[in-house]
Amino acid sequence: MRRLGCLTILVLIAFAAWAIHDWGGAGPAPKNLSVTIKPGTGLSEAAKQLEAAGAIRSANRFVLFAKVLGGGEGIKAGEFGIPAHLSQADILKVLQGGKTLQRFVTIPEGMPSIMAQERIMAAPELSGEIPRPAEGSLLPDSYSYQRGDTRASVVAHMQKAMTDYLAKAWAKRKPGLIVHTPQEAIVLASIVEKETAVASERRMVAAVYSNRLKRGMMLQADPTIIYPITYGKALGRRILLSEKNAKNDYNTYTMTGLPKTAIANPGRASIDAVLDPADSNALYFVADGTGASVFADTLEQHNANVQKWYAIRRARGEM
């Protein structure tokens, strides 16, 4: 009897050692996986999903070990990333921790809506079709989503972010602005966004265009020529004279005032610049050869700056 008892104890010890090793040892998944646990899913059903996905070897064994060795905490819903060969113990911790797999779609500052639509449509694991969003209605940023979310819901999130940010920025606007509505601010901000990528000069560019609007001058912004041709995509060539002279609701070389709509989705900094432009009398700006711009109050000063820019381009072999 004593020998039988010792044997039983040895068997139990061996089983316990095997169970602990199996629970904490490398899992069978040969590559990273993702598993979506729907709300209300119990441990047994989740284990079947894990087995079907190849993350664990046995659903029944996983449930048994989880109840004995898993601490008793419930699992959470969501899409979870399961790294290759993750142990059963760590898989349970992932499900209990609720840290879901994050997917992102990014809209950079100045991206037009036609390209934002293409990017959202190409984002994996989203569902549904979307029309091209209204120009200037999306706030550039990175947005997280989960598998199965609709593209329409992602667009709605981006548009709400723009609405919320614009409302806060508009409430803090500088007195005496030339833009009279939040929508006018977005239109002008989209031009500022497309005209400079240098953060330090956004407020100066905003001042130039604000001063021109106040004087009834044409804005003469090249991106407004391109917009009705490509809806904001790169033209890929020089602007034609016929395009520069075209009369439409966007070309600020043949019209005064603002374009009909925004020409891109402006970022926060460009919106802020339009709502708080630099205190300047500048009416002109041109590239200075360093990637930035040089500003001028008078046409005479501007023409001299243009000649300097042409000299730089000729020296580079660009003219």
VEXSE-935379 format. One record per residue (C-alpha): residue number from 1; x, y, z. Coordinates in steps of 0.02 Angstrom, whole numbers, always signed. Example, Ala and Ser with C-alpha at 12.3 -4.5 7.8 and 13.67 -1.06 7.14 Angstrom:
> 1, +615, -225, +390
> 2, +684, -53, +357
REM end
This chain:
> 1, +0, +0, +0
> 2, +142, +119, +43
> 3, +225, +81, -124
> 4, +60, +114, -215
> 5, +39, +278, -123
> 6, +216, +334, -169
> 7, +183, +288, -349
> 8, +23, +389, -350
> 9, +115, +539, -279
> 10, +251, +522, -412
> 11, +120, +513, -548
> 12, +34, +668, -481
> 13, +199, +760, -470
> 14, +243, +709, -647
> 15, +71, +762, -709
> 16, +84, +929, -619
> 17, +257, +959, -693
> 18, +193, +915, -866
> 19, +40, +1026, -845
> 20, +143, +1175, -788
> 21, +265, +1148, -931
> 22, +124, +1130, -1058
> 23, +36, +1284, -989
> 24, +189, +1393, -988
> 25, +284, +1317, -1135
> 26, +293, +1379, -1315
> 27, +130, +1372, -1410
> 28, +104, +1295, -1582
> 29, +71, +1454, -1683
> 30, +207, +1466, -1817
> 31, +170, +1651, -1850
> 32, +83, +1800, -1772
> 33, -106, +1781, -1767
> 34, -257, +1886, -1725
> 35, -414, +1824, -1640
> 36, -575, +1922, -1617
> 37, -675, +1884, -1459
> 38, -852, +1951, -1474
> 39, -941, +2025, -1323
> 40, -1023, +1890, -1217
> 41, -906, +1752, -1275
> 42, -863, +1629, -1137
> 43, -696, +1546, -1103
> 44, -746, +1382, -1188
> 45, -800, +1466, -1349
> 46, -645, +1577, -1348
> 47, -536, +1421, -1326
> 48, -618, +1342, -1479
> 49, -575, +1498, -1579
> 50, -396, +1490, -1518
> 51, -381, +1308, -1566
> 52, -457, +1339, -1738
> 53, -334, +1481, -1765
> 54, -188, +1369, -1717
> 55, -139, +1468, -1562
> 56, -166, +1320, -1444
> 57, -165, +1132, -1465
> 58, -321, +1087, -1367
> 59, -471, +1194, -1319
> 60, -523, +1074, -1181
> 61, -349, +1072, -1106
> 62, -338, +1262, -1116
> 63, -503, +1281, -1022
> 64, -449, +1156, -888
> 65, -280, +1238, -860
> 66, -356, +1412, -864
> 67, -478, +1367, -725
> 68, -343, +1285, -619
> 69, -192, +1396, -656
> 70, -266, +1554, -732
> 71, -313, +1650, -577
> 72, -501, +1653, -610
> 73, -508, +1823, -697
> 74, -630, +1834, -843
> 75, -581, +1867, -1023
> 76, -623, +2026, -1119
> 77, -694, +2058, -1292
> 78, -597, +2131, -1438
> 79, -470, +2089, -1570
> 80, -310, +2022, -1494
> 81, -138, +1997, -1570
> 82, -61, +1827, -1528
> 83, +127, +1823, -1562
> 84, +202, +1665, -1636
> 85, +232, +1524, -1509
> 86, +150, +1620, -1367
> 87, +115, +1505, -1220
> 88, -60, +1463, -1162
> 89, -28, +1555, -999
> 90, +21, +1713, -1090
> 91, -124, +1697, -1213
> 92, -244, +1696, -1066
> 93, -157, +1850, -996
> 94, -183, +1937, -1163
> 95, -368, +1897, -1161
> 96, -386, +1946, -979
> 97, -287, +2107, -999
> 98, -401, +2175, -1135
> 99, -260, +2258, -1232
> 100, -335, +2242, -1404
> 101, -243, +2244, -1569
> 102, -232, +2421, -1635
> 103, -250, +2463, -1820
> 104, -223, +2638, -1885
> 105, -262, +2740, -2039
> 106, -167, +2904, -2056
> 107, -220, +3061, -2149
> 108, -70, +3179, -2165
> 109, -88, +3368, -2160
> 110, -137, +3435, -2330
> 111, -200, +3270, -2402
> 112, -349, +3304, -2517
> 113, -508, +3206, -2489
> 114, -491, +3106, -2650
> 115, -329, +3031, -2583
> 116, -401, +3012, -2407
> 117, -545, +2913, -2483
> 118, -421, +2799, -2573
> 119, -320, +2774, -2413
> 120, -473, +2731, -2308
> 121, -538, +2613, -2442
> 122, -368, +2524, -2443
> 123, -360, +2506, -2254
> 124, -371, +2320, -2211
> 125, -511, +2242, -2108
> 126, -633, +2386, -2133
> 127, -802, +2358, -2215
> 128, -914, +2457, -2331
> 129, -894, +2589, -2465
> 130, -879, +2777, -2438
> 131, -904, +2925, -2554
> 132, -768, +3056, -2565
> 133, -781, +3158, -2404
> 134, -814, +3344, -2416
> 135, -650, +3434, -2443
> 136, -581, +3505, -2282
> 137, -697, +3402, -2172
> 138, -565, +3279, -2108
> 139, -443, +3323, -1971
> 140, -272, +3254, -2018
> 141, -212, +3130, -1887
> 142, -190, +2943, -1855
> 143, -352, +2855, -1812
> 144, -367, +2684, -1731
> 145, -498, +2558, -1781
> 146, -538, +2375, -1755
> 147, -573, +2235, -1876
> 148, -751, +2243, -1938
> 149, -774, +2430, -1911
> 150, -855, +2518, -2058
> 151, -764, +2645, -2164
> 152, -910, +2762, -2138
> 153, -881, +2757, -1950
> 154, -697, +2799, -1974
> 155, -741, +2948, -2084
> 156, -870, +3005, -1957
> 157, -735, +2999, -1822
> 158, -618, +3105, -1929
> 159, -754, +3231, -1968
> 160, -807, +3246, -1786
> 161, -625, +3276, -1740
> 162, -618, +3418, -1866
> 163, -783, +3492, -1807
> 164, -729, +3486, -1626
> 165, -556, +3559, -1657
> 166, -620, +3697, -1770
> 167, -751, +3748, -1642
> 168, -619, +3765, -1506
> 169, -497, +3857, -1621
> 170, -632, +3974, -1686
> 171, -683, +4020, -1508
> 172, -503, +4079, -1476
> 173, -480, +4171, -1642
> 174, -392, +4338, -1656
> 175, -509, +4488, -1672
> 176, -529, +4575, -1840
> 177, -498, +4426, -1953
> 178, -540, +4430, -2139
> 179, -622, +4258, -2125
> 180, -798, +4277, -2057
> 181, -851, +4095, -2032
> 182, -767, +3934, -1978
> 183, -790, +3866, -2154
> 184, -698, +4015, -2230
> 185, -559, +3981, -2106
> 186, -546, +3801, -2168
> 187, -539, +3857, -2350
> 188, -399, +3981, -2316
> 189, -308, +3858, -2202
> 190, -308, +3730, -2343
> 191, -217, +3855, -2455
> 192, -91, +3894, -2319
> 193, -65, +3707, -2293
> 194, -27, +3679, -2477
> 195, +83, +3833, -2496
> 196, +210, +3797, -2359
> 197, +280, +3648, -2267
> 198, +386, +3756, -2153
> 199, +301, +3767, -1984
> 200, +384, +3930, -1934
> 201, +314, +4027, -2083
> 202, +133, +3969, -2081
> 203, +74, +4125, -1989
> 204, +167, +4235, -2113
> 205, +88, +4147, -2262
> 206, -81, +4166, -2177
> 207, -44, +4352, -2154
> 208, -2, +4374, -2339
> 209, -165, +4296, -2396
> 210, -266, +4387, -2263
> 211, -189, +4554, -2317
> 212, -228, +4515, -2499
> 213, -409, +4474, -2458
> 214, -427, +4635, -2359
> 215, -364, +4735, -2509
> 216, -471, +4644, -2635
> 217, -318, +4571, -2721
> 218, -313, +4402, -2804
> 219, -234, +4269, -2694
> 220, -137, +4196, -2842
> 221, -104, +4029, -2757
> 222, -44, +3895, -2879
> 223, -129, +3750, -2786
> 224, -299, +3828, -2825
> 225, -261, +3811, -3011
> 226, -222, +3627, -2992
> 227, -370, +3578, -2881
> 228, -509, +3577, -3012
> 229, -395, +3478, -3129
> 230, -341, +3337, -3011
> 231, -446, +3368, -2854
> 232, -284, +3397, -2760
> 233, -173, +3258, -2827
> 234, -1, +3306, -2892
> 235, -12, +3378, -3068
> 236, +151, +3295, -3120
> 237, +199, +3434, -3238
> 238, +208, +3623, -3250
> 239, +47, +3722, -3249
> 240, -8, +3769, -3425
> 241, -46, +3950, -3470
> 242, -222, +3898, -3519
> 243, -245, +3823, -3345
> 244, -178, +3980, -3262
> 245, -303, +4084, -3360
> 246, -450, +3965, -3333
> 247, -603, +4039, -3250
> 248, -687, +3929, -3122
> 249, -735, +3926, -2938
> 250, -558, +3888, -2879
> 251, -428, +3976, -2986
> 252, -368, +4123, -2881
> 253, -271, +4192, -3030
> 254, -435, +4239, -3116
> 255, -546, +4279, -2967
> 256, -540, +4376, -2806
> 257, -593, +4305, -2639
> 258, -585, +4126, -2579
> 259, -613, +3968, -2682
> 260, -782, +3883, -2675
> 261, -721, +3750, -2553
> 262, -562, +3698, -2467
> 263, -429, +3621, -2581
> 264, -362, +3497, -2453
> 265, -385, +3443, -2272
> 266, -283, +3567, -2169
> 267, -197, +3519, -2008
> 268, -213, +3602, -1838
> 269, -62, +3716, -1863
> 270, -128, +3790, -2026
> 271, -300, +3818, -1948
> 272, -218, +3904, -1800
> 273, -112, +4012, -1918
> 274, -265, +4075, -2011
> 275, -353, +4115, -1847
> 276, -199, +4204, -1780
> 277, -97, +4268, -1928
> 278, +68, +4358, -1904
> 279, +64, +4546, -1877
> 280, +135, +4590, -2047
> 281, +101, +4700, -2199
> 282, +175, +4573, -2318
> 283, +81, +4545, -2481
> 284, +202, +4431, -2573
> 285, +316, +4283, -2546
> 286, +428, +4175, -2652
> 287, +549, +4030, -2623
> 288, +721, +4080, -2559
> 289, +815, +3925, -2615
> 290, +829, +3844, -2443
> 291, +656, +3766, -2439
> 292, +581, +3917, -2352
> 293, +510, +4081, -2418
> 294, +557, +4264, -2420
> 295, +418, +4392, -2391
> 296, +392, +4567, -2460
> 297, +277, +4713, -2424
> 298, +291, +4792, -2598
> 299, +289, +4728, -2777
> 300, +460, +4806, -2805
> 301, +535, +4707, -2662
> 302, +448, +4551, -2721
> 303, +511, +4567, -2899
> 304, +689, +4582, -2833
> 305, +662, +4424, -2730
> 306, +592, +4334, -2881
> 307, +747, +4378, -2983
> 308, +857, +4307, -2845
> 309, +754, +4146, -2848
> 310, +771, +4135, -3037
> 311, +960, +4155, -3021
> 312, +964, +4011, -2897
> 313, +863, +3901, -3014
> 314, +973, +3944, -3162
> 315, +1127, +3899, -3060
> 316, +1045, +3731, -3021
> 317, +1007, +3701, -3204
> 318, +820, +3710, -3174
> 319, +791, +3852, -3298
REM end
